[in-house]
Amino acid sequence: MRKIIILLGLALSLAMGCEQKTTSPEGTEAATEKPSDPETRKTEVVALMDSFHSTLKNKKANDFKNLLDPNGLYCGTDPTETHNRDTYAQEMAEFLNDPTIGTIAYTVDLRQIRVAEDGNSAVIVEQYKMDLVSPEIPWRLVSHAVKKDGVWILDFLSFTLVPTNAQQALINNALHSKA
């Protein structure tokens, strides 16, 4: 029985020792949550982005807004498209609810995620082709996600079209000839 009590005390000491401590301005110690390992956070961000793309593909306009930070910045492909969450969510709802829009289908071909050292934010770069809008030129989505109150949300999105260098020359020539 004495060995069990000693082992239990040792286990409790180890568990408390793993908790990070910070000192408050008053000089008292306060426990803070220790960030989970980077792979766990990366997996959580992957789930957020998969949910984002699923929401778009399945045209769930009502769910879309819930993935966005109220104080975020959201940029479309046009230079004039920089929006707050409410405006962006409204525009996306109009697009997703448009009955003339066909199937939204695409596969993310590239995804790179960099989780911050503190484990509470991440930069995400994704690339894909969306036949509905631009079958020849890939889209690049640059996002920033933050973990607030234990939930990952997007506080920045920037959609861009990324033509190859050869395509860029053709685009410039086509635009020049129309001018």
Sequence and secondary structure as in RCSB ss.txt:
>XXXX:A:sequence
MRKIIILLGLALSLAMGCEQKTTSPEGTEAATEKPSDPETRKTEVVALMDSFHSTLKNKKANDFKNLLDPNGLYC
GTDPTETHNRDTYAQEMAEFLNDPTIGTIAYTVDLRQIRVAEDGNSAVIVEQYKMDLVSPEIPWRLVSHAVKKDG
VWILDFLSFTLVPTNAQQALINNALHSKA
>XXXX:A:secstr
 HHHHHHHHHHHHHHHHTSEEEE TTS EEEE     HHHHHHHHHHHHHHHHHHHHTT HHHHGGGEEEEEEEE
 SSTT EE HHHHHHHHHHHHT TT         EEEEEE TTSSEEEEEEEEEETTTEEEEEEEEEEEEEEETT
EEEEEEEEEEE   HHHHHHHHHHHHHH 
